Amino acid sequence: MPMNKFGLACLLACVSLALSSHAAVPSAVPATPAPARSVGVAGIQTSWATLSPDQKRELRSRYAAWQALPESERQRIRHAAAAVAALPVAEQQALRARYLDIDQMHRDGWLLGPQLGVLYPRLQPLFGYLPAAQREPVMALLRQLDAAQLEQLSLISQRTPPQQREELRTQLLALAPAQRDAWLREKVGH
């Protein structure tokens, strides 16, 4: 799927923090500080010790999100970051400002990577608030779906009333991979 400059900015903005947290947070993400200097939230060199607990928590969260991405998604993000980095500074700043104007919930959706991040506003009603036991199985399922299936699921998400979402997720998670395509088509009405 081709990506416009705004999409590139979204990827850069969400992943720049993941990349900086990669440098800032040890792989086990313990409560101890990372190396003496790291790239902070604003991209400014900061000392881990000078970061607030909230900033450290944010960096750890973004690092975990980065680690959870498949390598293909990380590679796509690296390419997007390089494309944005090649833009003039003023254009980079304009794209970042535009990204920061997006609602925080939707910005956080980009932490799921480019494939799911672009659909997150439409998938959020069904998957934005998951019971802890469903988080990993849902993420694994979403990463197994192709673009057409994700598009169908985003339509279903938009159409499903709140009181039916839990039942729908349970049904979807119970399906064998070979049954998902037919189930999605049936739910969409095709």
C-alpha positions in Angstrom: 0.0 0.0 0.0 1.6 3.3 -1.0 1.9 5.8 1.8 1.5 9.6 1.6 3.8 12.0 3.4 1.4 12.2 6.3 1.5 8.5 6.7 5.3 8.7 6.6 5.2 11.3 9.3 2.9 9.2 11.5 5.3 6.3 11.1 8.3 8.5 11.9 6.7 10.1 14.9 5.5 6.9 16.5 8.6 4.9 15.7 11.2 7.6 16.4 10.2 7.2 20.0 10.4 3.4 19.7 13.8 3.7 18.1 15.0 6.1 20.7 13.6 3.8 23.4 15.5 1.0 21.8 18.7 2.8 22.5 17.5 4.0 25.9 16.0 1.0 27.5 17.7 -2.3 28.1 16.2 -5.3 26.4 14.7 -6.7 29.6 13.2 -3.3 30.3 13.9 -3.4 34.0 13.4 -0.5 36.4 17.1 0.4 36.3 18.4 3.2 34.1 19.7 2.6 30.6 23.0 3.9 29.3 24.0 7.3 30.7 22.7 9.3 27.6 19.8 8.5 25.4 17.5 10.3 22.9 14.5 11.6 24.8 10.9 12.1 23.7 11.6 15.3 22.0 14.7 13.9 20.2 17.0 15.8 22.6 19.9 14.1 24.2 19.0 13.5 27.8 20.3 11.5 30.7 18.1 8.5 31.7 18.4 9.7 35.3 16.9 13.1 34.5 13.7 11.6 32.9 10.6 11.5 35.0 9.0 8.2 35.9 6.2 8.9 33.3 8.8 9.6 30.6 10.7 6.4 31.5 7.4 4.4 31.4 6.5 6.0 28.0 9.9 5.0 26.6 9.6 1.4 28.0 6.1 1.2 26.5 7.3 2.3 23.1 10.3 0.0 23.2 8.0 -2.9 24.0 5.7 -1.9 21.1 8.8 -1.8 18.8 9.9 -5.2 20.0 6.5 -6.7 19.3 6.5 -5.7 15.7 7.4 -8.3 13.1 10.7 -7.6 11.4 9.0 -6.8 8.1 7.0 -4.0 9.8 10.2 -2.7 11.5 12.0 -2.6 8.1 9.1 -0.8 6.5 9.2 1.8 9.3 13.0 2.2 8.9 12.5 2.9 5.2 9.7 5.4 6.1 11.9 7.1 8.6 14.7 7.4 6.1 12.3 8.9 3.6 11.1 11.5 6.1 14.7 12.2 7.2 15.5 13.0 3.6 12.9 15.8 3.5 13.8 19.4 4.2 13.8 20.2 7.9 10.8 22.6 7.6 8.8 19.9 5.9 9.7 17.3 8.6 8.6 19.8 11.3 5.3 20.5 9.5 4.6 16.8 9.2 5.5 16.2 12.8 3.2 19.1 13.9 0.4 17.6 11.8 0.9 14.3 13.4 0.8 15.8 16.9 -2.6 17.4 16.0 -4.0 13.8 15.8 -5.9 12.6 18.9 -3.5 10.7 21.3 -5.6 7.5 21.0 -5.0 7.4 17.2 -1.3 8.3 17.6 -1.0 5.4 20.0 -2.5 3.2 17.3 0.5 3.8 15.1 2.6 1.9 17.7 1.0 -1.2 16.2 3.0 -0.6 13.0 2.1 0.6 9.6 -0.3 -2.2 8.6 -2.5 -1.9 11.7 -1.7 1.7 12.5 -3.3 3.0 9.4 -6.5 1.1 10.2 -6.5 1.7 14.0 -9.1 4.4 14.0 -11.5 2.0 12.4 -10.4 -1.1 14.3 -10.4 0.7 17.7 -14.1 0.2 18.5 -13.7 -3.6 18.5 -10.1 -3.9 19.7 -9.2 -0.7 21.6 -10.2 -2.0 25.0 -9.4 -5.7 25.4 -9.4 -7.9 28.4 -5.8 -8.8 29.3 -6.4 -12.4 28.3 -7.3 -11.4 24.8 -4.5 -9.0 24.1 -1.8 -11.4 22.8 -4.3 -13.7 20.9 -5.9 -10.6 19.2 -2.6 -9.1 18.2 -1.5 -12.5 16.7 -4.7 -12.8 14.9 -4.6 -9.3 13.5 -1.0 -9.8 12.2 -2.2 -13.0 10.4 -4.9 -11.2 8.4 -4.2 -9.8 4.9 -5.1 -6.3 3.8 -8.5 -7.3 2.5 -9.4 -9.2 5.7 -8.3 -6.2 7.8 -10.5 -3.9 5.7 -13.5 -6.2 6.2 -12.7 -6.4 9.9 -12.6 -2.6 10.1 -16.1 -2.4 8.6 -17.3 -5.0 11.1 -15.7 -3.0 13.9 -17.5 0.2 12.8 -20.9 -1.6 12.5 -20.8 -3.6 15.8 -22.8 -2.1 18.7 -20.8 -1.9 21.9 -22.9 -4.6 23.7 -22.0 -7.1 20.9 -18.2 -6.5 20.7 -17.0 -9.0 23.3 -19.1 -11.8 21.8 -17.8 -10.9 18.3 -14.2 -10.9 19.4 -14.7 -14.3 21.2 -16.2 -15.7 18.0 -13.4 -14.4 15.9 -10.7 -15.8 18.2 -12.4 -19.2 18.2 -12.2 -19.5 14.4 -9.6 -21.6 12.7 -7.5 -19.6 10.3 -9.2 -21.3 7.3 -12.6 -20.2 8.5 -11.8 -16.5 9.0 -12.3 -15.4 5.4 -15.8 -16.9 5.1 -16.7 -15.5 8.5 -15.5 -12.0 7.6 -17.4 -12.0 4.3 -20.6 -13.2 6.0 -20.3 -10.5 8.7 -19.7 -7.8 6.1 -22.5 -9.0 4.1 -20.7 -10.0 0.9 
